[in-house]
């Protein structure tokens, strides 16, 4: 498996491997892995499609009343 990419994790009990592959080589590597008799399933990560630019998302989420109370009360100190 090492020749296909960087092995991140191996679970012998559950019989799976987390394998990191260069994005340019994914199609070729998946085709090679599918030919192996001991490979039952291949699940590709959705990470390339995920939005990772969070600066654009500022202001799109609103705190609930409960969360606002937590943050406001956290800054205040109790006087005894």
C-alpha angles and dihedrals in degrees: 000000000000092000090063097054147307113318109223100176139000124199110193093179096053092030103232139120132209105218126184116209131178110263092235091056099045099102094046093045094047090051091052093046093050089058092060114098094219095054109093102171140003121206117189121213117250090216096109089060095045120102109244099169100097095170089079091052096058110124096018094100123065126202118240118240090256092053092046090055091051093053095043094047092045091063094048120079121220113243118216 
